[in-house]
Amino acid sequence: MYKNLLSEMKKLKITNSDIAQNLNMSEKEFERKIKGDKPFNLNEAIAIRDFLTSKVFKIDYLFK
């Protein structure tokens, strides 16, 4: 599980569905990835970081 990512999503009121839509994947697929059942690829990680527009985050912080 990606505690930092989940924390920032909560602060920004961004839902799993919001990010899943942005990544063109189902919410269920995103939930599997955020739980750590499947890995995010680099392009997905960058897209998630870019979607969190109010701050600039380093990928290693979000996916720690």
RAVENZI-V60179 format. One line per field, one symbol per residue. psi: psi as a letter, one per 40 degrees, with the letter a starting at -180 (. if undefined). Layout:
BEGIN
psi: ???
END
This chain:
BEGIN
psi: igdddddddddefhidddddddefiiddddddddeediiiiddddddddddgeeihiiddddf.
END
